[in-house]
Amino acid sequence: MSTSQLPDRDGSENDTDITLNIINISPLIAESETSRDGSPLQSGLKQLHSDIDATQRALSSYLGARFEEARSLVQPLADGQTSLYGALGTGVLLMMRAMLTFAEEDVAEAEKYLSLAIKIAARMKRGMSASTIYSRLSRIFSRRRRSSPMRNSDSPSDHSISEDSTMSEDEIEQIMKHVELVSAEASLLHAMLLVATDLTGGWVLLMRESLNIRSSYVIYHKAFTKLATASAQDIPDVHYESGVLLGMGLLNMLFSLLPPRVFQVFSFLGYTGSISVGLSQLKAAASCREGLRAPMAELILLLYHTVLSDSVAIRRGVSDEADDDWTAVVTDILSSRISEHPNSPIYLYYQARFDVLTDKVGEAADILEKTLAMQSALEWPQLLHACAWELLTVSMFRLNWKRCHELATLLSEESRWSVCFSTFLEAIFLHAAYYTEDPQPETREEVFKLLQRVPQQMKRIAGRRLPIEKYAVQCAQKALDSGELPFYPEYELLLVWDGFSRMEEKHQSHVLNCLVEAERSGVRPDQRITILLVRASILRSQSKLDMAADLLGQVLQAADQLPKDAYAVPIAHIEWAQIGIMKKDLELARKHYDLSTMHPHSYILQRSAQLRQAKIKAGLSRMSSGH
């Protein structure tokens, strides 16, 4: 041991050695100890909150449809390579665009800034660890200097940094909590971005990112555990609190909504998820009204209640009582945010979705047409594509096939969301809008040209083919092989989506008249079964339950005439289960629900049928509990 390392006879280090140790440590933290303007680290906490404020303003601009303004508020901070929240805010904004476009350049740019946030967080962790040691040694030395009888101005201790020029341990701890939070958040979003936009179906990517998600999960879980038992003064600020709650809520929701095969990968690594817990955590995050992540928590709640719960086989009330007040949650969020951002295409889209789910189809169409006409949304036209998809569905409920064709053409040409399915829709709506009224050879030829493109455009996402694309390809290939145009595929989609129950009665009557005309022209057995199912669905929605049940009985009697992959039998049982619920006959409803799930073969549009089965299961649950 060298002389400089020997302790004094009283067991303590001498002042000179402490000073030299401090001076030796100081280069380790020089990078993190200086803010962008060159001021000492004591301004670090102030700078952190300044960057949070800028990110909060950027998010407000984004939600108000001022997208480039939002980007200009945070990207310069990120490009300085030192702003933790500048990098995260820029990455989040660009990620939301990338998830809309699926364009490689947009994904790469979002990935760049999320990776930058991870790197800045890692750099700050190293610097803050050294800074904590430095702060403690500085205070020890300052106390020694004040108590020392010898005050030699030439002592090496004059080179030390005074206690006032360093951050306190409390400030360092507050910053460290934000550093850990941003590290977890950026890693989680980075993984979600890569998995969601991966069109190659690479399992290696999925496994790699699942490990990254696990590291985020560990950080969030540790922070949430501490947060649950912390006193008010131990929570750095509302931004941190909303961030921890958002992360835990998002993870719980994601794991619950994963397809079974993908979830097996995550469960092998120790993940679990609960929709009800996730929703309660997201509500708690949204209730932190002044928190940076509160608007994001609200957007996720809106996404779940108005889109995901109607698009995946998990449904309100199936297993979670926390979801019972979903209409109140959505109404509160939309009323508050639309008053703040009246021309935001984001909130107007969710308002339209909510109107559709609450059977206000006309109001939804008006909102969507207004949104599509808004110039402010053109900064990021991909947001218009979400509105176009929704308006297309609403137009189907209103039998406005020409508008459907216009929207399908727009989507197939401009949107990267399932080009395969949008091209298929363009073909069938061209047929429905024009060929049925005026069967010109040129129109028929154009329909078949579009159908020929459908199989070539099928893609994989996260290693899986989309079920709706499988249906589109099968339907298109059948038409190409036979040379016959599809038999009312638009009615098939409305049938499995339960779209006839959202129609006005005048539109239902028009559908029934079309089917009568088709029967007069002659139909094959499989086409007749489609007609029976459509009639039964319409009659059931009109509460003509016995007549609907008679038609469903005819469908089941003719089941042996159908191919194994036909959807008719499961859909017939689903319709019959719905009749049982409407009659408040629990035994009848449960019997046909069980039969609908016991079909021995996989079949086309099975995923869409499962959505309806989930709704039936929710109804059975409510009936069993006496609601």
Phi, psi and omega per residue, in radians:
M1 nan 2.309 -3.138
S2 -1.268 2.870 -3.120
T3 -1.063 -0.665 -3.113
S4 -1.145 -0.321 -3.113
Q5 -1.662 -0.118 -3.117
L6 -1.317 2.432 3.081
P7 -1.344 2.789 3.000
D8 -1.157 2.943 -3.112
R9 -1.092 -0.416 3.117
D10 -1.485 0.080 3.073
G11 1.638 -0.055 -3.107
S12 -1.865 2.731 3.091
E13 -1.271 2.670 3.091
N14 -1.393 2.799 -3.042
D15 -1.087 -0.662 -3.108
T16 -1.100 -0.719 -3.127
D17 -1.184 -0.657 3.077
I18 -1.065 -0.774 -3.122
T19 -1.072 -0.779 -3.138
L20 -1.105 -0.678 3.106
N21 -1.106 -0.710 3.115
I22 -1.097 -0.778 -3.128
I23 -1.102 -0.645 3.129
N24 -1.201 -0.579 -3.137
I25 -1.324 -0.554 -2.970
S26 -0.986 -0.625 3.101
P27 -1.094 -0.462 -3.124
L28 -1.127 -0.484 -3.056
I29 -1.951 0.110 -3.080
A30 -1.031 -0.663 -3.069
E31 -1.153 -0.772 -3.107
S32 -1.493 -0.186 -3.043
E33 -1.573 0.020 -3.135
T34 -2.169 2.267 3.133
S35 -1.430 3.123 -3.040
R36 -1.098 -0.449 3.142
D37 -1.648 0.156 3.076
G38 1.498 0.015 -3.132
S39 -1.328 2.788 -3.100
P40 -1.095 2.946 -3.092
L41 -1.152 -0.280 -3.132
Q42 -1.046 -0.359 3.088
S43 -1.560 0.081 -3.066
G44 -1.043 -0.766 -3.130
L45 -1.163 -0.692 3.097
K46 -1.107 -0.729 3.130
Q47 -1.145 -0.679 3.114
L48 -1.027 -0.826 -3.127
H49 -1.216 -0.529 3.055
S50 -1.124 -0.732 3.110
D51 -1.189 -0.631 3.075
I52 -1.100 -0.734 3.118
D53 -1.067 -0.748 3.127
A54 -1.115 -0.720 3.124
T55 -1.150 -0.641 3.114
Q56 -1.150 -0.712 3.090
R57 -1.144 -0.662 3.119
A58 -1.120 -0.736 3.123
L59 -1.117 -0.689 3.096
S60 -1.097 -0.714 3.106
S61 -1.126 -0.711 3.123
Y62 -1.077 -0.826 -3.122
L63 -1.151 -0.423 3.078
G64 -1.561 0.199 3.082
A65 1.281 0.306 3.045
R66 -1.769 1.322 -2.920
F67 -1.259 -0.780 -3.131
E68 -1.218 -0.575 3.041
E69 -1.089 -0.730 3.118
A70 -1.054 -0.776 -3.120
R71 -1.125 -0.670 -3.105
S72 -1.179 -0.348 -3.134
L73 -1.383 -0.498 -3.054
V74 -2.013 -0.488 -3.070
Q75 -1.112 -0.694 3.071
P76 -1.033 -0.618 3.075
L77 -1.124 -0.756 -3.129
A78 -1.155 -0.688 -3.097
D79 -1.173 -0.268 3.034
G80 -1.294 -0.131 3.039
Q81 1.201 0.142 -3.117
T82 -2.219 -0.177 -3.066
S83 -1.546 1.969 -3.125
L84 -1.053 -0.926 -3.093
Y85 -1.366 -0.437 3.043
G86 -1.097 -0.763 3.118
A87 -1.184 -0.767 3.136
L88 -1.115 -0.817 -3.126
G89 -1.055 -0.763 3.103
T90 -1.112 -0.741 3.134
G91 -1.088 -0.708 3.140
V92 -1.149 -0.786 3.127
L93 -1.052 -0.796 -3.116
L94 -1.241 -0.526 3.077
M95 -1.140 -0.731 3.135
M96 -1.096 -0.621 3.073
R97 -1.227 -0.739 -3.126
A98 -1.080 -0.636 3.125
M99 -1.220 -0.352 3.072
L100 -1.487 -0.631 -3.015
T101 -1.676 -0.576 -3.005
F102 1.025 0.311 3.128
A103 -1.361 2.414 -3.066
E104 -1.034 -0.715 -3.107
E105 -1.169 -0.617 3.113
D106 -1.233 -0.693 3.097
V107 -1.104 -0.762 -3.123
A108 -1.105 -0.693 -3.121
E109 -1.203 -0.731 3.097
A110 -1.111 -0.744 3.123
E111 -1.069 -0.665 -3.135
K112 -1.027 -0.818 -3.066
Y113 -1.356 -0.563 3.045
L114 -1.165 -0.680 3.070
S115 -1.123 -0.662 3.105
L116 -1.085 -0.730 3.107
A117 -1.058 -0.709 3.111
I118 -1.113 -0.730 -3.130
K119 -1.167 -0.759 3.124
I120 -1.083 -0.725 3.119
A121 -1.081 -0.747 3.131
A122 -1.108 -0.714 3.133
R123 -1.131 -0.713 3.138
M124 -1.202 -0.598 3.087
K125 -1.040 -0.800 3.133
R126 -1.098 -0.787 -3.113
G127 -1.152 -0.713 -3.111
M128 -1.197 -0.601 3.098
S129 -1.099 -0.777 3.098
A130 -1.164 -0.642 -3.110
S131 -1.151 -0.600 3.104
T132 -1.109 -0.785 3.094
I133 -1.070 -0.789 -3.113
Y134 -1.057 -0.750 -3.133
S135 -1.106 -0.730 -3.132
R136 -1.156 -0.773 3.139
L137 -1.131 -0.645 3.126
S138 -1.078 -0.729 -3.129
R139 -1.203 -0.671 3.091
I140 -1.051 -0.799 -3.103
F141 -1.155 -0.684 -3.140
S142 -1.089 -0.707 3.109
R143 -1.135 -0.722 3.115
R144 -1.086 -0.731 -3.102
R145 -1.127 -0.705 -3.119
R146 -1.177 -0.563 -3.105
S147 -1.583 -0.166 -3.093
S148 -1.333 2.347 3.104
P149 -1.285 -0.328 -3.116
M150 -1.760 2.173 -3.099
R151 -2.182 1.179 -3.105
N152 -1.388 2.078 -3.096
S153 -1.156 -0.333 3.135
D154 -1.557 0.018 -3.123
S155 -1.103 2.543 3.085
P156 -1.002 -0.303 -3.125
S157 -1.131 -0.320 3.121
D158 -1.158 -0.293 -3.137
H159 -1.463 -0.161 -3.118
S160 -1.278 2.780 3.124
I161 -1.543 2.366 -3.090
S162 -1.173 2.808 -3.112
E163 -1.074 -0.528 -3.075
D164 -1.306 -0.300 -3.051
S165 -1.574 -0.015 3.115
T166 -2.030 2.764 3.101
M167 -1.292 2.653 3.032
S168 -1.286 2.818 3.110
E169 -1.083 -0.577 3.121
D170 -1.120 -0.742 3.105
E171 -1.143 -0.745 3.119
I172 -1.064 -0.729 -3.139
E173 -1.121 -0.694 3.110
Q174 -1.094 -0.789 3.127
I175 -1.131 -0.721 -3.134
M176 -1.048 -0.634 3.110
K177 -1.105 -0.733 3.092
H178 -1.173 -0.654 3.116
V179 -1.072 -0.819 3.110
E180 -1.077 -0.735 -3.117
L181 -1.109 -0.828 -3.131
V182 -1.155 -0.653 3.088
S183 -1.033 -0.797 3.124
A184 -1.159 -0.759 -3.089
E185 -1.148 -0.815 -3.124
A186 -1.140 -0.676 3.118
S187 -1.136 -0.732 3.125
L188 -1.121 -0.836 -3.121
L189 -1.153 -0.651 3.102
H190 -1.059 -0.786 3.124
A191 -1.141 -0.777 3.123
M192 -1.050 -0.731 -3.133
L193 -1.069 -0.845 -3.071
L194 -1.188 -0.707 -3.132
V195 -1.203 -0.748 -3.077
A196 -1.201 -0.540 -3.076
T197 -1.766 0.106 3.130
D198 -1.395 1.939 -3.122
L199 -1.672 0.021 -3.107
T200 -1.580 -0.274 -3.134
G201 1.270 0.552 -3.058
G202 -1.348 2.060 3.101
W203 -1.278 -0.463 3.091
V204 -1.085 -0.766 3.103
L205 -1.075 -0.769 -3.114
L206 -1.078 -0.754 3.140
M207 -1.151 -0.748 -3.127
R208 -1.088 -0.806 -3.101
E209 -1.259 -0.460 3.075
S210 -1.127 -0.578 3.073
L211 -1.214 -0.661 3.085
N212 -1.151 -0.677 3.094
I213 -1.118 -0.622 3.123
R214 -1.093 -0.705 3.117
S215 -1.100 -0.661 3.072
S216 -1.147 -0.736 -3.133
Y217 -1.032 -0.742 -3.132
V218 -1.093 -0.768 -3.137
I219 -1.130 -0.823 3.140
Y220 -1.069 -0.786 -3.085
H221 -1.108 -0.735 3.112
K222 -1.104 -0.778 -3.140
A223 -1.143 -0.691 -3.131
F224 -1.156 -0.699 3.114
T225 -1.068 -0.754 3.109
K226 -1.177 -0.681 -3.116
L227 -1.113 -0.652 -3.093
A228 -1.130 -0.462 -3.103
T229 -1.939 0.047 -3.059
A230 -1.403 2.606 3.000
S231 -1.427 2.903 -3.069
A232 -1.001 -0.674 -3.086
Q233 -1.297 -0.260 3.132
D234 -1.508 -0.179 3.105
I235 -1.567 2.093 -3.051
P236 -0.927 -0.859 -3.131
D237 -2.992 3.036 -3.099
V238 -1.199 -0.425 3.104
H239 -1.159 -0.738 3.115
Y240 -1.168 -0.795 -3.127
E241 -1.042 -0.827 3.141
S242 -1.129 -0.557 3.134
G243 -1.195 -0.752 3.119
V244 -1.129 -0.780 -3.139
L245 -1.138 -0.689 3.102
L246 -1.094 -0.812 -3.112
G247 -1.085 -0.802 3.136
M248 -1.152 -0.717 3.119
G249 -1.108 -0.743 -3.141
L250 -1.140 -0.756 3.129
L251 -1.108 -0.777 3.106
N252 -1.033 -0.725 -3.131
M253 -1.209 -0.782 -3.107
L254 -1.039 -0.829 -3.099
F255 -1.127 -0.564 -3.139
S256 -1.283 -0.481 -3.043
L257 -1.702 -0.054 -3.125
L258 -1.134 2.519 3.005
P259 -1.014 2.605 -3.052
P260 -0.919 -0.753 -3.097
R261 -1.143 -0.713 3.141
V262 -1.229 -0.676 -3.128
F263 -1.105 -0.520 3.106
Q264 -1.039 -0.641 3.107
V265 -1.106 -0.805 -3.092
F266 -1.253 -0.675 -3.138
S267 -1.158 -0.536 3.069
F268 -1.070 -0.533 3.139
L269 -1.580 0.085 3.024
G270 1.729 0.264 -3.126
Y271 -1.511 2.572 2.946
T272 -2.377 2.853 3.140
G273 -2.663 2.602 3.124
S274 -2.441 2.137 3.120
I275 -1.068 -0.811 -3.072
S276 -1.111 -0.732 3.104
V277 -1.144 -0.752 3.130
G278 -1.062 -0.735 3.123
L279 -1.118 -0.732 -3.140
S280 -1.138 -0.639 3.117
Q281 -1.219 -0.667 3.098
L282 -1.175 -0.669 3.068
K283 -1.088 -0.710 3.116
A284 -1.120 -0.693 3.101
A285 -1.133 -0.727 3.134
A286 -1.162 -0.501 -3.138
S287 -1.269 -0.262 3.033
C288 -1.378 1.242 -2.905
R289 -0.956 -0.596 -3.129
E290 -1.536 -0.045 -3.094
G291 -1.323 2.577 -3.123
L292 -1.021 -0.675 -3.043
R293 -1.567 -0.028 -3.110
A294 -1.013 -0.823 3.123
P295 -1.087 -0.595 3.114
M296 -1.189 -0.684 3.080
A297 -1.081 -0.693 3.106
E298 -1.110 -0.738 -3.139
L299 -1.102 -0.687 3.120
I300 -1.176 -0.687 3.070
L301 -1.081 -0.760 3.097
L302 -1.096 -0.744 3.132
L303 -1.058 -0.784 -3.125
Y304 -1.144 -0.887 -3.004
H305 -1.237 -0.586 -3.034
T306 -1.818 -0.281 -3.097
V307 -2.155 -1.086 -3.025
L308 -1.091 -0.740 -3.103
S309 -1.159 -0.281 3.106
D310 -1.852 0.026 -3.043
S311 -2.214 -0.112 3.072
V312 -2.242 2.832 -3.033
A313 -1.418 0.782 2.959
I314 -2.317 2.256 -2.932
R315 -2.266 2.681 3.115
R316 -0.920 2.302 3.058
G317 1.413 -0.050 -3.113
V318 -1.154 -0.818 -3.083
S319 -2.430 0.019 -3.047
D320 -2.351 2.094 3.124
E321 -1.297 -0.339 -3.116
A322 -1.161 -0.207 -3.080
D323 -1.645 0.010 -3.028
D324 -1.124 -0.514 -3.069
D325 -1.692 0.542 -3.016
W326 -1.080 -0.637 -3.131
T327 -1.144 -0.672 3.115
A328 -1.166 -0.702 3.128
V329 -1.074 -0.852 -3.109
V330 -1.136 -0.769 -3.135
T331 -1.058 -0.772 -3.134
D332 -1.085 -0.780 -3.116
I333 -1.144 -0.840 -3.065
L334 -1.170 -0.729 -3.126
S335 -1.097 -0.683 3.141
S336 -1.230 -0.831 -3.028
R337 -1.337 -0.598 3.126
I338 -1.229 -0.559 3.050
S339 -1.163 -0.525 3.122
E340 -1.435 -0.655 -3.117
H341 -2.263 1.320 -3.011
P342 -1.136 -0.387 -3.105
N343 -1.936 0.375 -3.139
S344 -1.356 2.057 3.109
P345 -1.112 -0.405 3.132
I346 -1.153 -0.941 -3.092
Y347 -1.279 -0.547 3.091
L348 -1.167 -0.641 3.073
Y349 -1.054 -0.833 -3.128
Y350 -1.164 -0.571 3.067
Q351 -1.115 -0.716 3.111
A352 -1.125 -0.749 3.096
R353 -1.034 -0.754 3.130
F354 -1.104 -0.706 3.124
D355 -1.111 -0.683 3.103
V356 -1.093 -0.789 -3.106
L357 -1.181 -0.403 3.116
T358 -1.827 0.402 3.013
D359 1.081 0.651 3.028
K360 -1.987 1.116 -3.007
V361 -1.133 -0.716 3.136
G362 -1.077 -0.777 3.114
E363 -1.099 -0.674 3.127
A364 -1.101 -0.753 3.137
A365 -1.081 -0.735 3.134
D366 -1.082 -0.771 -3.140
I367 -1.110 -0.745 -3.095
L368 -1.204 -0.688 3.082
E369 -1.106 -0.713 3.094
K370 -1.075 -0.742 -3.109
T371 -1.165 -0.736 3.135
L372 -1.115 -0.467 -3.125
A373 -1.494 -0.113 -3.070
M374 -1.342 2.265 3.136
Q375 -1.296 -0.489 -3.065
S376 -1.096 -0.471 -3.101
A377 -1.350 -0.183 -3.054
L378 -1.267 -0.218 3.051
E379 -1.037 -0.701 3.021
W380 -2.186 1.452 -3.034
P381 -1.064 -0.290 -3.133
Q382 -1.085 -0.471 3.072
L383 -1.115 -0.524 3.098
L384 -1.174 -0.496 -3.125
H385 -1.145 -0.647 3.072
A386 -1.075 -0.734 3.111
C387 -1.175 -0.628 3.135
A388 -1.147 -0.732 3.084
W389 -1.040 -0.774 -3.108
E390 -1.183 -0.721 3.126
L391 -1.149 -0.591 3.080
L392 -1.064 -0.790 3.120
T393 -1.098 -0.781 3.123
V394 -1.086 -0.687 3.126
S395 -1.155 -0.531 3.040
M396 -1.115 -0.728 3.113
F397 -1.066 -0.471 -3.093
R398 -1.757 0.105 3.119
L399 1.014 0.517 3.122
N400 -1.571 1.360 -3.003
W401 -1.186 -0.552 3.120
K402 -1.154 -0.732 3.088
R403 -1.160 -0.661 3.081
C404 -1.037 -0.751 -3.135
H405 -1.134 -0.721 3.107
E406 -1.047 -0.773 -3.099
L407 -1.241 -0.690 3.106
A408 -1.123 -0.665 3.089
T409 -1.114 -0.774 3.091
L410 -1.001 -0.801 -3.080
L411 -1.219 -0.703 -3.130
S412 -1.179 -0.488 -3.123
E413 -1.539 -0.561 -2.974
E414 -2.009 -0.421 -3.034
S415 -1.757 2.554 3.083
R416 -1.683 0.033 3.119
W417 -1.351 1.855 3.069
S418 0.814 1.204 3.087
V419 -1.041 -0.573 3.116
C420 -0.995 -0.912 -3.078
F421 -1.247 -0.666 -3.133
S422 -1.178 -0.574 3.059
T423 -1.181 -0.698 3.073
F424 -1.057 -0.767 3.109
L425 -1.108 -0.695 3.105
E426 -1.015 -0.703 -3.135
A427 -1.179 -0.842 -3.047
I428 -1.258 -0.530 3.121
F429 -1.364 -0.513 3.002
L430 -1.077 -0.742 3.105
H431 -1.143 -0.794 -3.090
A432 -1.185 -0.646 -3.031
A433 -1.423 -0.562 -2.975
Y434 -2.162 -0.791 -3.010
Y435 -1.224 -0.650 -3.125
T436 -1.156 -0.514 3.126
E437 -1.503 -0.635 -3.084
D438 -2.495 1.462 -3.016
P439 -1.222 1.362 3.111
Q440 -1.528 2.501 3.128
P441 -1.024 -0.608 -3.128
E442 -1.104 -0.677 3.136
T443 -1.177 -0.750 3.111
R444 -1.050 -0.742 3.136
E445 -1.097 -0.710 3.132
E446 -1.152 -0.664 3.103
V447 -1.056 -0.788 -3.112
F448 -1.217 -0.558 3.061
K449 -1.086 -0.731 3.110
L450 -1.152 -0.731 -3.138
L451 -1.111 -0.572 3.117
Q452 -1.125 -0.486 -3.127
R453 -1.385 -0.349 -3.010
V454 -1.062 -0.902 -3.116
P455 -1.080 -0.547 -3.104
Q456 -1.241 -0.327 -3.031
Q457 -1.754 0.090 -3.132
M458 -1.211 2.368 -3.080
K459 -2.227 2.894 3.001
R460 -1.889 2.458 3.032
I461 -2.237 2.171 -3.090
A462 0.918 0.681 3.063
G463 1.448 0.054 -3.048
R464 -2.245 2.542 2.983
R465 -1.458 2.451 3.128
L466 -1.209 2.285 -3.133
P467 -0.991 -0.665 -3.115
I468 -1.175 -0.516 3.081
E469 -1.267 -0.611 3.064
K470 -1.027 -0.762 3.114
Y471 -1.087 -0.803 -3.113
A472 -1.049 -0.769 -3.130
V473 -1.148 -0.767 -3.125
Q474 -1.110 -0.751 -3.134
C475 -1.154 -0.751 3.139
A476 -1.145 -0.762 -3.112
Q477 -1.128 -0.659 3.111
K478 -1.086 -0.726 3.123
A479 -1.173 -0.698 -3.132
L480 -1.170 -0.679 -3.120
D481 -1.228 -0.669 -3.074
S482 -1.554 -0.370 -3.060
G483 1.342 0.125 3.117
E484 -1.835 2.464 3.079
L485 -1.188 2.581 3.140
P486 -1.006 2.611 -3.127
F487 -1.587 1.741 3.092
Y488 0.776 0.995 3.097
P489 -1.124 -0.443 3.095
E490 -1.138 -0.581 3.086
Y491 -1.274 -0.614 3.083
E492 -1.049 -0.774 3.138
L493 -1.125 -0.761 3.100
L494 -1.083 -0.589 -3.130
L495 -1.161 -0.907 -3.077
V496 -1.285 -0.419 3.084
W497 -1.513 0.020 -3.078
D498 1.025 0.656 -3.098
G499 -1.312 -0.440 -3.112
F500 -1.158 -0.481 3.128
S501 -1.259 -0.256 3.106
R502 -1.682 -0.004 -3.104
M503 -1.477 2.616 2.934
E504 -1.255 2.732 -3.047
E505 -1.104 -0.571 3.139
K506 -1.131 -0.618 3.105
H507 -1.274 -0.631 3.069
Q508 -1.083 -0.714 3.129
S509 -1.102 -0.665 3.118
H510 -1.115 -0.714 3.112
V511 -1.084 -0.796 -3.137
L512 -1.071 -0.684 3.111
N513 -1.136 -0.686 3.106
C514 -1.084 -0.684 -3.130
L515 -1.217 -0.608 3.065
V516 -1.082 -0.781 3.116
E517 -1.083 -0.689 3.134
A518 -1.107 -0.720 3.137
E519 -1.127 -0.648 3.126
R520 -1.117 -0.546 -3.134
S521 -1.413 -0.200 -3.136
G522 1.707 2.263 -3.126
V523 -2.357 2.720 3.063
R524 -1.387 2.885 -3.139
P525 -0.989 -0.733 -3.131
D526 -1.174 -0.583 3.097
Q527 -1.236 -0.629 3.102
R528 -1.119 -0.652 3.121
I529 -1.134 -0.674 3.059
T530 -1.049 -0.746 3.119
I531 -1.068 -0.779 3.137
L532 -1.066 -0.729 -3.132
L533 -1.144 -0.757 3.139
V534 -1.103 -0.786 3.114
R535 -1.053 -0.778 -3.121
A536 -1.084 -0.712 -3.136
S537 -1.127 -0.729 3.126
I538 -1.163 -0.787 3.126
L539 -1.098 -0.683 3.097
R540 -1.099 -0.710 3.127
S541 -1.192 -0.391 3.087
Q542 -1.602 0.152 3.132
S543 1.142 0.387 3.022
K544 -1.613 1.267 -2.862
L545 -1.268 -0.686 -3.121
D546 -1.191 -0.713 3.101
M547 -1.100 -0.708 3.115
A548 -1.120 -0.715 -3.130
A549 -1.120 -0.653 3.102
D550 -1.053 -0.754 3.140
L551 -1.162 -0.676 3.121
L552 -1.147 -0.614 3.062
G553 -1.070 -0.682 3.095
Q554 -1.126 -0.644 3.112
V555 -1.089 -0.814 -3.094
L556 -1.179 -0.568 3.102
Q557 -1.171 -0.500 -3.109
A558 -1.689 0.214 -3.035
A559 -1.062 -0.538 -3.095
D560 -1.223 -0.189 3.108
Q561 -1.488 -0.072 -3.024
L562 -1.757 2.653 3.011
P563 -1.165 2.805 -3.059
K564 -1.107 -0.505 -3.072
D565 -1.628 0.260 3.127
A566 -1.321 2.576 -3.103
Y567 -1.581 -0.088 -2.932
A568 -1.044 -0.803 -3.064
V569 -1.156 -0.866 3.093
P570 -1.039 -0.703 -3.138
I571 -1.154 -0.657 3.104
A572 -1.070 -0.755 3.109
H573 -1.166 -0.630 3.096
I574 -1.102 -0.788 3.108
E575 -1.068 -0.720 -3.124
W576 -1.189 -0.650 3.073
A577 -1.103 -0.659 3.100
Q578 -1.130 -0.673 3.060
I579 -1.054 -0.747 3.110
G580 -1.036 -0.710 3.112
I581 -1.149 -0.744 -3.138
M582 -1.139 -0.555 3.092
K583 -1.454 -0.072 -3.051
K584 1.050 0.585 3.105
D585 -1.790 1.602 -3.039
L586 -1.082 -0.700 -3.106
E587 -1.116 -0.789 3.128
L588 -1.108 -0.788 -3.113
A589 -1.102 -0.772 -3.112
R590 -1.179 -0.673 3.135
K591 -1.020 -0.867 -3.076
H592 -1.343 -0.480 3.024
Y593 -1.093 -0.817 3.141
D594 -1.069 -0.738 3.127
L595 -1.116 -0.601 -3.138
S596 -1.169 -0.479 -3.122
T597 -1.585 -0.105 -3.052
M598 -1.807 0.305 3.134
H599 -1.063 2.252 -2.986
P600 -1.273 -0.218 -3.075
H601 -2.231 2.681 2.963
S602 -1.227 2.653 -3.052
Y603 -2.548 2.812 -3.119
I604 -1.165 2.573 -3.103
L605 1.070 0.440 -3.119
Q606 -1.111 -0.686 -3.130
R607 -1.090 -0.719 3.108
S608 -1.142 -0.661 3.087
A609 -1.119 -0.618 3.134
Q610 -1.133 -0.531 3.065
L611 -1.096 -0.749 3.120
R612 -1.207 -0.621 3.068
Q613 -1.077 -0.669 3.120
A614 -1.114 -0.658 3.095
K615 -1.145 -0.717 3.101
I616 -1.081 -0.757 3.135
K617 -1.048 -0.685 3.093
A618 -1.102 -0.735 3.115
G619 -1.116 -0.704 3.097
L620 -1.111 -0.688 3.126
S621 -1.086 -0.737 3.136
R622 -1.184 -0.699 3.117
M623 -1.109 -0.719 -3.121
S624 -1.137 -0.581 -3.118
S625 -1.519 -0.013 3.082
G626 1.522 0.190 3.138
H627 -1.494 nan nan
